[in-house]
């Protein structure tokens, strides 16, 4: 069970990093105000 929790946490980190990289590539820079534009 512990390994399952660690695997889920690692997947969440990977998804978070992927989102940050995607925003950085689209915007050219990471800005909190720019990221807020992603909200509906």
N, C-alpha and C positions, 0 to 999 in steps of 0.2 A: 504493500500500500504506500509505503514511503517513497519508493521509486516512482510510482504513478504520480504522486504529488509533485515530485521534483521534475518529472517529465512535463507535466502541465505548466509548471512555473517557467521552465525553459522555453516552452512553446510561446507563452505569453510574452516573454522577453524578446524572442525572435520576431514576433508580430509587431511589437512596439518599435523595435529597431527598424524593421522594414517600413513602417509608416513614417518614421522620422526621415529615413533616407529618401522615400518617395516625395515627401514635402520639400526636402532640401533640393532635390533635383528639379522639381517643378518651379519653385520660387527663387532658387539661386542662393537663398540664405535662410537661416532658421530664425524667425521672429515670432514672438508670442502673438502679436497682433495679426500676423498673417495666418497663423495656425487657427485662430478663432474664426477665420473666414470659412473653414471647413464645416462649421456647425450649420445645420439647416436653418 
